[in-house]
Each structure stands twice: as C-alpha cells, then as structure tokens.
Amino acid sequence: MEYKELEVWVEARKLTNLVYDVTKVFPKEELFALTNQIRRCAISIPSNIAEGCGRQTSKDTIHFLHISRGSLYELETQFYLALDQKYISEKDFELIIQQIQISKRLINGFINYYKKL
C-alpha cells in the first residue's frame, strides 16, 4: 500500500490543512515566530510519515514515525501557547486538539504495527 492511501497520512494531512486555516488569523507580528513554527511543525508530521514509509527497514520507518509523533506533541504545546495568547478561539483550539488526538492514536497504532514486523 502506498503511503498516500494510509489513514494515518490522510489524517495528518487534514491536520496540516486545518492548522493553515486556523493560523491565517494569527497576528501579523507572529508571522515569523509562532505562526511559522506551528506551520513547519504541522508540515513535518505527514512528511515524516511519508519518509518513513519510503525507508527500507522497519527500524528506519519507526524512527521517522517517532519523529512525526514528537512533532504532534510539539504542535499540541504550540496551540496551548496560542490559546494562552488568545490567538485562537476555544472552538478552533478544540478542533485542532481533536485532530491531533486522532493523529496520535493512528500514529501510535502504526508504530505498534511496524514493531511487530
């Protein structure tokens, strides 16, 4: 199965697109700070899933999946900070956190799958 067909990658991509939509309203002075950091972090999640799927060994794949999972935790923290600064509404925050939780669950399952190979 190609990575583009994997639910874990599809949901991570949805998260990235949601992040872009939500951060469009962040203050302009944050463009090169928190906004940029959040977007780069979000991009790395599906990117590392794809890179991991392109690797030759399960060990290499798991390594990139762990990087992707770390980025999910980083992204979650950044959105808590955005909420603290009132850059994001509670409603949008909950939407993002919900999608992060979906992605965490899926990536953990994918890591466990590769550990069994």
Legacy VTK file of the C-alpha trace (Angstrom):
# vtk DataFile Version 3.0
C-alpha trace
ASCII
DATASET POLYDATA
POINTS 117 float
0.000 0.000 0.000
1.291 3.429 -0.892
1.651 5.960 1.940
-0.935 8.278 0.322
-3.581 5.618 0.950
-2.784 5.258 4.662
-5.322 6.696 7.092
-2.503 7.941 9.326
-1.092 10.075 6.489
-4.535 11.267 5.328
-5.474 12.422 8.846
-2.083 14.110 9.355
-2.643 15.966 6.101
-6.096 17.065 7.296
-4.441 18.341 10.474
-1.883 20.322 8.479
-4.583 21.947 6.360
-6.605 22.771 9.481
-3.501 24.343 11.040
-3.025 26.557 7.987
-6.668 27.657 8.098
-6.585 28.468 11.818
-3.244 30.309 11.759
-4.361 32.679 8.985
-5.916 34.895 11.664
-2.865 34.976 13.943
-1.382 38.451 14.470
0.926 39.630 11.684
3.756 40.143 14.182
3.692 36.381 14.805
4.183 35.516 11.134
7.901 34.788 11.542
7.566 33.436 15.074
4.767 31.214 16.364
2.834 31.043 13.079
5.877 29.899 11.154
6.893 27.446 13.881
3.407 25.931 14.056
3.145 25.532 10.293
6.595 23.973 9.968
5.764 21.583 12.763
2.457 20.606 11.158
4.136 20.040 7.790
6.682 17.713 9.358
4.005 15.296 10.590
2.740 13.895 7.247
6.187 14.476 5.702
7.904 12.195 8.199
5.172 9.571 7.831
5.805 9.595 4.079
9.581 9.491 4.509
9.298 6.619 6.973
7.172 4.647 4.520
9.866 5.146 1.896
12.551 3.542 4.059
13.839 0.018 3.540
13.628 -1.338 7.086
11.027 -1.355 9.831
13.603 0.170 12.183
14.071 3.157 9.840
10.318 3.518 9.362
9.719 3.501 13.125
12.405 6.168 13.565
10.568 8.582 11.247
7.211 7.720 12.795
8.653 8.651 16.190
9.790 11.992 14.756
6.282 12.541 13.419
4.782 11.695 16.809
7.172 14.102 18.520
6.002 16.828 16.149
2.402 16.104 17.173
3.293 16.757 20.813
5.204 19.883 19.842
2.229 21.124 17.816
-0.131 20.466 20.707
2.076 22.564 23.012
2.267 25.388 20.484
-1.516 25.527 20.279
-1.795 25.693 24.059
0.535 28.695 23.866
-1.559 30.224 21.075
-4.642 29.756 23.253
-2.836 31.385 26.209
-2.064 34.382 23.989
-5.673 34.435 22.747
-4.552 33.989 19.129
-7.067 31.165 18.740
-10.658 30.699 19.852
-11.659 27.898 22.224
-13.706 26.376 19.395
-10.772 26.303 16.952
-8.467 25.081 19.711
-10.787 22.141 20.444
-10.983 21.334 16.732
-7.191 21.266 16.435
-6.739 19.227 19.626
-9.328 16.715 18.428
-7.470 16.247 15.127
-4.155 15.972 16.996
-5.661 13.206 19.166
-6.852 11.326 16.073
-3.381 11.611 14.560
-1.685 10.489 17.794
-3.883 7.411 18.022
-3.258 6.476 14.404
0.483 7.038 14.534
0.793 5.017 17.744
-1.067 2.185 16.044
1.198 2.435 13.011
4.314 2.348 15.222
2.976 -0.742 17.010
2.259 -2.383 13.649
5.842 -1.839 12.481
7.265 -3.077 15.799
5.576 -6.436 15.167
7.191 -6.888 11.731
LINES 1 118
117 0 1 2 3 4 5 6 7 8 9 10 11 12 13 14 15 16 17 18 19 20 21 22 23 24 25 26 27 28 29 30 31 32 33 34 35 36 37 38 39 40 41 42 43 44 45 46 47 48 49 50 51 52 53 54 55 56 57 58 59 60 61 62 63 64 65 66 67 68 69 70 71 72 73 74 75 76 77 78 79 80 81 82 83 84 85 86 87 88 89 90 91 92 93 94 95 96 97 98 99 100 101 102 103 104 105 106 107 108 109 110 111 112 113 114 115 116
